[in-house]
Every structure is written in C-alpha cells, then in structure tokens.
Amino acid sequence: MLRTDRTDERRPRPRSARRLAAALVAALCLPLLGLTALVTATLGAQPAAAATLTQVTAFGNNPSNLNMYVYVPDNVAPNPALLVAVHYCTGSASGYFNGAAREYVTAADTYGYVIVFPEATRSGSCFDVYSPEALQRGGGSDPVGIMSMVSYAKQQWNVDSSRVYVTGVSSGAMMTNVLAAEYPDVFAAAAAFEGVPATCFATGSSSNTWNSQCSGGQIIKTAQEWGDAARAMYPGYTGRYPRMQLWHGVNDTVLHYNNFGEAIKQWTNLHGVSQTPVLTDSPVSGWTRTRYGSAGSQPVVEAISDATSAHDLPKAGMVPRAITFLGLDSTTPVPTPTPTPTPTPTPQPGACTATFAVTNAWGSGYNAQVTVTAGSARTAWTTT
C-alpha cells in the first residue's frame, strides 16, 4: 500500500544522512587515495565477456567424427535445461546458430538453458539416419557421438536430467526422430521441422546415404508398424517416450508431405493414444494444428502443417511455439547476474577518514558536522 503520511517527511532521514556521509567521504578522501582507488574502480567496471558459440574437442566416444559446439548463456541456470539442436544437410553448427536456431539462442539468454550443436563432417553435411549402426541404440555412428555430447554437457553444466530436449530441421529433424526413439529415457520432448518417421530413411548400408522412397513419401505403414519399428531401435524398453512436436510444409517435395502423416502415426502409437486429434485449429493463417492425447499446450503429440510452405521451415512464429511445447520457457526467467561491487579499500595508517553527525534537522533539511582526519597535514581543501 502506498503511504502518504506527511509526518514522515518532517523527520530526519538517517539513511539519507549515511548516504551523504559516504558521498562526502568519497569526495574528500578519493584525491588522497590516489591512483590505486582509480585503477580499482576502472577494473570493476569492465563488462563480462559475452557468451558465444564454442567448440568442444574432447567430449567422449565419437565414432563418426562429429564436431561439438555449445552455447552457454552468461546467465546459465544452476541446473539448466539442455537443448540439442541438429542442423540440416549442407549446414553447419555456426550456420544453424546464426540462422534457423537463432530464436532458441535468444531464449537461452532469457531462460538460462544450454544448447549443444552437433556438426556433421561427412560430405554433404547430412546426419546418418540410414545405416544399421545409426538405427540401433548404442550401435555407433552419429547417434552415439551426439549422446556423448549430451553426457558431457550434463556433467559439465550440472544439467537437469529431466529437462533434456532435441530439435532439428530436415536432416536434423530426421535425427530428432531417431534420437527420440532410440534414447527415449534421455529426452523429455522433441520438435522436428520437416523430417520423416524414425527408420523411414533406412538403407541397410552406411555407404548408401539416401532413401528416395522415403523422401518421396512412398513408404506407407500402419501406426502399429511404425511404432514397432521405433521400439525395435531400443529392444526391451517399456518406459515412456518423449513428447513429439511435428512441423511440415504441405508443398514440401524434398521430404514429401506424406511423411508428416506417417510420423503422426508413429508417435501416437508410441504414446498409446488415438490418431483422432483431441483438438484441431488454425492458430495462424495457413496452419493446421492437431493435438493428440490432450488439448493443452504440451500434449504427447502435436502436429502443425503449413499450407503456405514447402521445404523452408521454420518460419516466423514457429520456433517460439516449439520453445513453449518443449518447456524451455516453463521456469521463471533467470535474472541477469548482479555485478560484484568493487570493495571499498581498507583505510591504512595515515589514510583519510571522516565522521558525520546531524546537529539540527527540520522539515526541508538538516545541519550536520563532518570531521575529516588524516595521518598528516592536508592543504588546499576545496568545498563545493
């Protein structure tokens, strides 16, 4: 409640007096403290180094020679969430960081989570979502290297193990589906932009890197068949699967739009929910959004198609919705750290000191006596 008690205005303000005393001490004594105090103040005013994308070179088992990059915001949370952000074919960690993933980076500055950017190094810079090694938990290739990055980040930054997420675009979206199916006990949720169902791109060989039937939308299965294919990637697992958000452009001819419907089949089956949506709406012109299992903002499966898009996602407004779906903004934003104040130098023998005492106070001010002492005589004092 706002106080309007005028009596308070007529009382002496000891706190204000103390502040004035401190100011007087600084004004009177700083010339005597000299260069040391000035240097201390200057150093204390230096801004902290801004966070940037940084490469990590020794992060563990890395059978396919991936590169690991990480973004740790200046205000990283004490137990941060972790997002694995996987780039597209012909892409790079820095290209994704500065481009399609930029809104994830900006949100990390607000919410204090860590982002790992795997980078493919093979020709074409696509991720392995096709070889037998990549499609079996612990089998080798890119998924093993990415999981080494996750383990490294979890240990290095004390990551909250219940808040590990994965997202990607195109080849990165295909890897998002693979990782979510292969390591369901690691990831809490995933967001895939224009990908395909897990195992759809299988070629049976590490040397055969493209599945034209899958890319062309010609592989059609039942929900049970897709679910079983994903479960075979981690045999014997009976726990929950990550929540999945799927995005696709209706006019996509690189990874045909049919793959969108096939992925919905797979993830609704893995979650044991009906393929009939609980909610269907259009939050943005051209978009059709369906939610499965529940109608809230974090259902087990959410699927958004865009009738105005081809193979060019994400577009404006999409990544913020992915951030909300994943839960990266579910905690109170981490405040910017308060700079550590420069300590006041301890007076040394012979140094300047001052005392302050109110001698008379009235409604509009007060008189005070300031006593300044020093270990030796001082001359040329000026009052301002």
C-alpha positions as CSV (number, residue, x, y, z in Angstrom):
1,M,0.0,0.0,0.0
2,L,1.3,3.5,-0.9
3,R,2.0,5.5,2.3
4,T,1.1,9.3,2.3
5,D,1.9,10.0,6.0
6,R,3.4,13.5,5.8
7,T,4.8,13.2,9.4
8,D,7.5,11.0,7.9
9,E,8.5,13.8,5.6
10,R,9.4,16.1,8.6
11,R,11.5,13.5,10.3
12,P,15.3,13.4,9.9
13,R,16.4,10.7,7.4
14,P,19.3,8.8,9.0
15,R,19.7,6.6,5.9
16,S,19.9,9.7,3.7
17,A,22.4,11.1,6.2
18,R,24.5,8.0,6.0
19,R,24.4,8.1,2.2
20,L,25.6,11.7,2.3
21,A,28.3,10.8,4.7
22,A,29.5,8.1,2.3
23,A,29.5,10.5,-0.6
24,L,31.4,13.1,1.5
25,V,34.0,10.5,2.4
26,A,34.4,9.6,-1.2
27,A,34.6,13.2,-2.3
28,L,37.1,14.2,0.4
29,C,39.2,11.1,0.5
30,L,39.4,9.9,-3.1
31,P,42.0,12.5,-4.0
32,L,44.1,11.2,-1.1
33,L,43.8,7.6,-2.1
34,G,45.1,8.4,-5.5
35,L,45.8,6.1,-8.4
36,T,45.1,2.8,-6.6
37,A,41.4,3.6,-6.0
38,L,41.0,4.9,-9.5
39,V,42.5,1.7,-11.0
40,T,40.3,-0.5,-8.8
41,A,37.2,1.4,-9.9
42,T,38.1,1.1,-13.6
43,L,38.7,-2.6,-13.4
44,G,35.5,-3.2,-11.6
45,A,33.5,-1.5,-14.3
46,Q,34.6,-3.9,-17.1
47,P,31.7,-5.8,-18.6
48,A,31.6,-9.6,-18.6
49,A,32.6,-11.3,-21.8
50,A,29.5,-12.1,-24.0
51,A,28.6,-15.7,-24.4
52,T,29.4,-17.2,-27.8
53,L,29.3,-20.5,-29.8
54,T,32.3,-22.5,-28.6
55,Q,33.7,-25.8,-29.9
56,V,34.4,-28.7,-27.5
57,T,37.1,-31.0,-28.8
58,A,37.2,-33.9,-26.3
59,F,33.7,-35.0,-25.3
60,G,33.8,-38.8,-25.4
61,N,33.1,-41.6,-27.8
62,N,32.7,-40.1,-31.3
63,P,32.7,-42.9,-33.9
64,S,31.7,-40.7,-36.9
65,N,34.0,-37.8,-36.1
66,L,31.2,-35.2,-35.4
67,N,32.1,-31.7,-34.2
68,M,30.6,-30.5,-31.0
69,Y,29.7,-26.8,-30.4
70,V,28.0,-25.4,-27.3
71,Y,26.3,-22.2,-26.3
72,V,26.2,-21.4,-22.6
73,P,24.5,-18.1,-21.8
74,D,26.1,-15.7,-19.4
75,N,23.3,-16.2,-17.0
76,V,23.2,-20.0,-17.2
77,A,20.8,-21.5,-14.6
78,P,22.2,-23.5,-11.7
79,N,20.6,-26.7,-13.0
80,P,19.8,-25.7,-16.6
81,A,17.8,-27.5,-19.3
82,L,19.7,-28.8,-22.3
83,L,18.6,-28.5,-25.9
84,V,20.3,-30.5,-28.7
85,A,19.9,-28.5,-31.9
86,V,20.7,-30.5,-35.1
87,H,21.3,-28.8,-38.4
88,Y,20.1,-29.6,-42.0
89,C,22.1,-31.1,-44.9
90,T,24.8,-28.8,-46.2
91,G,24.5,-26.9,-42.9
92,S,26.9,-26.3,-40.0
93,A,26.7,-25.6,-36.3
94,S,27.5,-21.9,-36.9
95,G,25.1,-21.6,-39.7
96,Y,22.3,-23.0,-37.7
97,F,23.3,-21.0,-34.6
98,N,23.1,-17.7,-36.6
99,G,20.1,-18.7,-38.7
100,A,17.2,-21.0,-38.1
101,A,18.1,-21.7,-34.5
102,R,18.6,-18.0,-33.5
103,E,15.4,-17.7,-31.6
104,Y,16.5,-20.7,-29.5
105,V,19.7,-18.8,-28.7
106,T,17.8,-15.7,-27.7
107,A,15.5,-17.6,-25.5
108,A,18.5,-19.3,-23.8
109,D,19.7,-15.9,-22.8
110,T,16.4,-15.3,-21.1
111,Y,15.8,-18.8,-19.5
112,G,19.4,-19.9,-18.9
113,Y,19.5,-23.2,-20.7
114,V,22.4,-24.7,-22.6
115,I,22.4,-25.6,-26.3
116,V,24.5,-28.3,-27.9
117,F,25.0,-28.0,-31.7
118,P,26.3,-31.2,-33.3
119,E,28.0,-30.7,-36.6
120,A,28.3,-33.4,-39.3
121,T,31.6,-33.6,-41.1
122,R,30.9,-36.1,-43.9
123,S,30.4,-34.9,-47.5
124,G,27.1,-33.1,-47.8
125,S,27.0,-32.5,-44.0
126,C,23.9,-34.7,-43.6
127,F,23.4,-36.8,-40.4
128,D,23.4,-40.6,-40.5
129,V,19.8,-41.7,-40.1
130,Y,20.0,-44.6,-42.6
131,S,22.7,-47.1,-41.5
132,P,22.1,-50.1,-39.3
133,E,24.6,-48.7,-36.8
134,A,22.7,-45.4,-36.5
135,L,19.3,-47.1,-36.1
136,Q,20.2,-49.2,-33.1
137,R,20.7,-47.8,-29.6
138,G,24.5,-47.8,-28.9
139,G,25.1,-49.2,-32.4
140,G,27.6,-46.4,-33.4
141,S,27.7,-43.6,-35.9
142,D,26.2,-40.2,-35.3
143,P,23.7,-41.0,-32.5
144,V,26.5,-42.3,-30.3
145,G,28.6,-39.2,-30.8
146,I,25.6,-36.9,-30.1
147,M,24.8,-38.9,-26.9
148,S,28.5,-38.4,-25.8
149,M,27.9,-34.6,-26.2
150,V,24.7,-34.9,-24.1
151,S,26.6,-36.8,-21.4
152,Y,29.5,-34.2,-21.5
153,A,27.1,-31.3,-21.2
154,K,25.1,-32.9,-18.4
155,Q,28.2,-33.3,-16.3
156,Q,29.9,-30.1,-17.2
157,W,27.0,-27.7,-16.5
158,N,25.0,-29.8,-14.0
159,V,22.1,-30.2,-16.4
160,D,18.7,-31.1,-15.0
161,S,18.3,-34.7,-16.4
162,S,14.6,-34.4,-16.6
163,R,14.8,-31.4,-19.0
164,V,16.9,-32.6,-22.0
165,Y,15.3,-31.8,-25.4
166,V,16.1,-32.2,-29.0
167,T,15.1,-30.3,-32.1
168,G,16.2,-30.2,-35.8
169,V,15.5,-29.2,-39.3
170,S,15.3,-31.5,-42.3
171,S,18.3,-33.9,-41.8
172,G,18.3,-32.6,-38.3
173,A,14.6,-33.4,-37.9
174,M,15.2,-36.9,-39.1
175,M,17.9,-37.2,-36.5
176,T,15.5,-35.7,-33.9
177,N,13.0,-38.6,-34.6
178,V,15.9,-41.1,-34.4
179,L,17.2,-39.9,-31.1
180,A,13.8,-39.6,-29.5
181,A,13.0,-43.2,-30.5
182,E,16.4,-44.6,-29.7
183,Y,17.0,-42.8,-26.4
184,P,13.5,-42.2,-25.0
185,D,14.9,-42.4,-21.5
186,V,17.1,-39.4,-22.1
187,F,14.9,-36.9,-23.9
188,A,11.8,-35.3,-22.4
189,A,10.4,-33.8,-25.6
190,A,11.4,-33.2,-29.2
191,A,10.5,-30.8,-32.0
192,A,11.1,-31.9,-35.6
193,F,10.8,-29.5,-38.6
194,E,10.1,-31.2,-41.9
195,G,11.5,-34.7,-41.1
196,V,10.4,-38.3,-41.5
197,P,9.5,-41.1,-39.1
198,A,12.3,-42.9,-37.3
199,T,13.6,-45.8,-39.5
200,C,11.9,-44.4,-42.7
201,F,15.3,-43.5,-44.2
202,A,16.9,-46.8,-43.5
203,T,19.0,-48.0,-46.5
204,G,20.7,-51.1,-44.9
205,S,24.2,-49.7,-45.5
206,S,26.4,-46.9,-44.3
207,S,27.5,-46.2,-47.8
208,N,24.0,-45.7,-49.2
209,T,23.0,-42.4,-47.8
210,W,19.7,-41.6,-49.5
211,N,16.4,-43.3,-49.5
212,S,14.4,-41.9,-52.4
213,Q,11.2,-43.9,-51.5
214,C,11.1,-42.3,-48.0
215,S,12.0,-38.8,-49.3
216,G,9.3,-39.2,-51.9
217,G,6.6,-40.1,-49.4
218,Q,6.2,-43.6,-50.8
219,I,6.7,-45.6,-47.6
220,I,3.3,-46.0,-46.0
221,K,2.7,-48.2,-42.9
222,T,0.2,-48.7,-40.2
223,A,0.6,-46.9,-36.9
224,Q,1.4,-50.2,-35.3
225,E,4.1,-51.0,-37.9
226,W,5.7,-47.6,-37.4
227,G,5.6,-47.9,-33.6
228,D,7.1,-51.4,-33.7
229,A,9.9,-50.1,-36.0
230,A,10.8,-47.4,-33.4
231,R,10.5,-49.8,-30.5
232,A,13.0,-52.2,-32.2
233,M,15.6,-49.4,-32.0
234,Y,15.7,-49.9,-28.2
235,P,14.6,-53.5,-27.6
236,G,13.0,-54.3,-24.2
237,Y,12.3,-50.7,-23.3
238,T,8.9,-50.3,-21.7
239,G,9.1,-46.7,-20.4
240,R,7.6,-43.5,-21.7
241,Y,8.5,-41.9,-25.0
242,P,9.3,-38.2,-25.4
243,R,6.5,-35.8,-26.3
244,M,6.8,-35.0,-30.0
245,Q,6.0,-31.9,-32.0
246,L,6.0,-32.3,-35.8
247,W,6.1,-29.5,-38.3
248,H,5.8,-29.8,-42.1
249,G,5.2,-27.7,-45.2
250,V,2.3,-29.0,-47.3
251,N,4.2,-28.3,-50.5
252,D,7.4,-30.0,-49.5
253,T,8.9,-32.0,-52.3
254,V,12.3,-32.6,-50.7
255,L,10.9,-34.7,-47.9
256,H,7.4,-35.3,-49.1
257,Y,4.4,-34.1,-47.0
258,N,3.2,-37.7,-46.7
259,N,5.9,-38.2,-44.2
260,F,4.1,-35.8,-41.8
261,G,1.1,-38.1,-41.6
262,E,3.3,-41.2,-41.2
263,A,5.2,-39.6,-38.3
264,I,1.9,-38.8,-36.6
265,K,1.0,-42.5,-36.9
266,Q,4.3,-43.5,-35.3
267,W,4.3,-41.1,-32.4
268,T,0.6,-41.6,-31.5
269,N,1.3,-45.3,-31.4
270,L,4.3,-45.0,-29.2
271,H,2.3,-42.9,-26.8
272,G,-0.7,-45.2,-27.0
273,V,-3.2,-42.5,-28.0
274,S,-5.8,-42.3,-30.7
275,Q,-4.9,-41.0,-34.2
276,T,-8.0,-38.9,-33.9
277,P,-7.0,-35.5,-32.6
278,V,-8.4,-34.1,-29.4
279,L,-8.0,-30.6,-30.8
280,T,-7.9,-29.2,-34.4
281,D,-7.4,-25.5,-35.0
282,S,-5.6,-22.9,-37.1
283,P,-3.6,-20.6,-34.8
284,V,-2.0,-18.8,-37.8
285,S,-3.4,-18.3,-41.3
286,G,-2.4,-21.4,-43.4
287,W,-1.6,-23.5,-40.4
288,T,-3.5,-26.6,-39.3
289,R,-2.7,-27.7,-35.8
290,T,-3.7,-31.0,-34.3
291,R,-3.1,-32.3,-30.8
292,Y,-3.3,-35.9,-29.6
293,G,-3.9,-37.3,-26.2
294,S,-4.8,-33.9,-24.6
295,A,-5.7,-30.4,-25.8
296,G,-3.2,-28.4,-23.7
297,S,-0.1,-26.7,-24.9
298,Q,2.1,-29.7,-24.1
299,P,0.3,-32.8,-25.4
300,V,2.1,-36.0,-26.1
301,V,1.9,-35.3,-29.8
302,E,1.3,-32.0,-31.6
303,A,1.4,-31.7,-35.4
304,I,1.4,-28.4,-37.3
305,S,1.2,-28.2,-41.1
306,D,1.6,-25.0,-43.2
307,A,-0.2,-24.8,-46.5
308,T,2.0,-21.8,-47.5
309,S,5.3,-23.6,-47.1
310,A,7.5,-26.1,-49.0
311,H,10.9,-27.3,-47.6
312,D,11.6,-24.0,-46.0
313,L,10.8,-24.3,-42.3
314,P,11.0,-22.9,-39.7
315,K,9.1,-19.7,-40.5
316,A,8.2,-16.7,-38.3
317,G,6.3,-17.7,-35.2
318,M,7.2,-21.4,-35.3
319,V,10.3,-21.6,-33.1
320,P,8.6,-19.7,-30.2
321,R,5.8,-22.3,-30.2
322,A,8.4,-25.1,-30.2
323,I,10.1,-23.5,-27.2
324,T,6.8,-23.5,-25.4
325,F,6.0,-27.1,-26.4
326,L,9.4,-28.3,-25.3
327,G,9.0,-26.5,-22.0
328,L,12.2,-24.4,-22.3
329,D,10.2,-21.4,-21.1
330,S,8.4,-23.1,-18.3
331,T,10.6,-21.8,-15.5
332,T,11.0,-18.2,-14.2
333,P,13.5,-16.3,-16.5
334,V,16.9,-16.3,-14.9
335,P,17.8,-12.8,-13.8
336,T,20.9,-11.1,-15.2
337,P,23.7,-11.5,-12.6
338,T,24.3,-8.5,-10.4
339,P,27.8,-7.3,-10.9
340,T,30.0,-7.8,-7.8
341,P,30.7,-4.4,-6.3
342,T,34.2,-3.2,-6.1
343,P,35.2,-3.5,-2.4
344,T,36.0,-0.2,-0.5
345,P,39.7,0.0,0.2
346,T,40.5,-0.6,3.9
347,P,42.0,2.6,5.4
348,Q,45.7,2.3,6.0
349,P,47.6,4.2,8.7
350,G,47.8,7.8,7.7
351,A,44.8,7.5,5.3
352,C,41.8,9.8,5.2
353,T,38.8,9.1,7.4
354,A,35.6,11.0,8.0
355,T,32.7,11.0,10.5
356,F,29.3,12.5,10.1
357,A,26.8,13.7,12.7
358,V,23.4,15.5,12.3
359,T,23.3,18.6,14.6
360,N,19.9,20.0,13.7
361,A,17.0,18.8,11.5
362,W,13.8,20.4,10.2
363,G,11.1,19.8,7.5
364,S,13.2,20.6,4.5
365,G,16.7,19.6,5.5
366,Y,19.3,19.4,8.3
367,N,22.7,20.7,9.5
368,A,25.5,18.3,10.1
369,Q,29.1,18.3,11.3
370,V,31.6,16.4,9.1
371,T,35.0,15.7,10.7
372,V,37.8,14.7,8.4
373,T,41.1,13.4,9.7
374,A,44.3,12.2,8.1
375,G,47.7,10.9,9.3
376,S,49.4,14.0,8.0
377,A,48.6,17.6,7.4
378,R,46.4,18.3,4.3
379,T,46.3,21.6,2.4
380,A,44.3,23.1,-0.4
381,W,40.9,21.7,0.6
382,T,38.1,22.9,-1.6
383,T,34.4,22.9,-0.6
384,T,31.8,22.5,-3.4
